[in-house]
Amino acid sequence: MQLLSSLRHKITFGYYIVVTLFIALVLLILLELRLIEPKILAEEWITAFFDTVLEIRRFEKNCFLYRQAEDCKINSEYIHQAQELLASHRIDFEQLISPQTLKTLQEELCHYAQFMNAYEKAPQEIQEQKIRQMGKKLVEYAEKLTNTERFLLQNLLAKYRSNFRKFVILVIILILLVLGWGQLLSHQVARPLQQMEAGMQAIAGGKRDKLDLSSPDREIVLLTETFNRLLAELEVRQHHLVRSEKLASLGTLLSGVAHELNNPLSNISTSCQILQEELGHTDVEFQRELLAQIDEQTGRARNIVRSLLDFTHNRQFQCEPLYLHALLTETIRFIKGQLPSQVNLSLEIPTDLIVLGDKQRLQQVFLNLLKNAIAAVAERGEIQVKAIHWSGKTSPLHLSHFSPSGSPLTITGADKEMVYLEIRDNGCGIAPAVLQRIFDPFFTTKEVGHGSGLGLFIVYEIIKEQGGYIAVDSQLGKGTTFAIWLPTGIPNA
């Protein structure tokens, strides 16, 4: 089993690389500074020694010229200072000259001090020559030390400048690495997110039923799996909502079925009573006619019960060609018992108009919309149900429809063959503020306990599931029109 990589690990790995390179760069800079620092300090002591030697020679000349004891005393102090510098900074001096040379320098300085002491006690001209030669030699040693230190320091600075250029290049490379790694991570994160956005838009448009992303990163895979599980759960819950709304409509159906069954049962009962009364007194043809009526009314009752069973039966989505006129006639039969006597329900649909969809679910749609229309017109009004064949070129029966999003409806594929259906009433209408939310789940204007707010939401979901469209137009006090576009069942249409 291949282990999935992780964006978190990649980011952490890149972070550690950057930190490691940065620390290494800082350590190199500190190392260079540590190498330069003792050289600069050594140069300071060597310069001090050189200046001290020059002061020794200056007061030596003053001593020979003016023969004052104060000059000889200051000369002696500078000699002692030079000896202290050589002794206390021996390591710094040994970096420039060998230990043997340093020892010789100290001995020369010691001999010079002895001669100066002797001269101070008993000045002699021959001693002056010797002291001048020894002083000159001390200056040569000091100049040699200074020149050597200056040469080494210049080389070190040149090396440092070269290394500094390398450091700058390393910093640039480090910045480029950071930017490159950031771009790589951004690409690895942004591309799946863009694919996810496109997939979600496709799912929202009904073109796909799940999110399918190919990514080696664990976070993206887990997000995809979680999203797909959520989609599956939402689909299950949606089916439960449809079933709940169907059960809520069952009372309406039972009322309509009871009303419809009452007529054939009354006819059967009447025919049976006539047969019982006239049995043996009428001709056979009349009896056969009564029995035929009983059989016809029994078949009518059987069809009503079968329609009820078809509506309540829980089955998978089944798309099939359906005659729209027959489908709506059967649906209207369910709600006839709730239709007030002064409400006129007209049906203007060609008998040969065919739609492609699931019978049970479409009945649920028409039942919900017709119930809403009956509630809107109250005790007196008119409900019109019309349908035509729509090719995208002919104008619909009603023009100013708006989609559930609240914007003008746009049908994708203008040349698509569809069936256009309108359910229009002249009832109270819907306020503009409410109109924009009527397809939202659990939104209702009815009192608590008198509506779940799922009816029109389920209507919208079913129409979308059938590959159709729904829109609504309403004017307060004038009525409401629901427009539905459904795929036609005509082959190759």
Secondary structure as UniProt FT lines:
FT   HELIX           7..66
FT   HELIX           69..88
FT   HELIX           90..94
FT   TURN            95..96
FT   HELIX           99..121
FT   HELIX           125..204
FT   TURN            205..206
FT   HELIX           218..278
FT   TURN            279..281
FT   HELIX           284..312
FT   STRAND          320..323
FT   HELIX           324..335
FT   HELIX           336..338
FT   STRAND          342..348
FT   TURN            351..352
FT   STRAND          354..357
FT   HELIX           359..377
FT   TURN            378..379
FT   STRAND          380..390
FT   TURN            404..405
FT   TURN            414..415
FT   STRAND          418..425
FT   HELIX           432..435
FT   TURN            436..439
FT   TURN            441..442
FT   TURN            448..449
FT   HELIX           455..465
FT   TURN            466..467
FT   STRAND          469..475
FT   TURN            476..478
FT   STRAND          479..488
FT   TURN            491..492
//
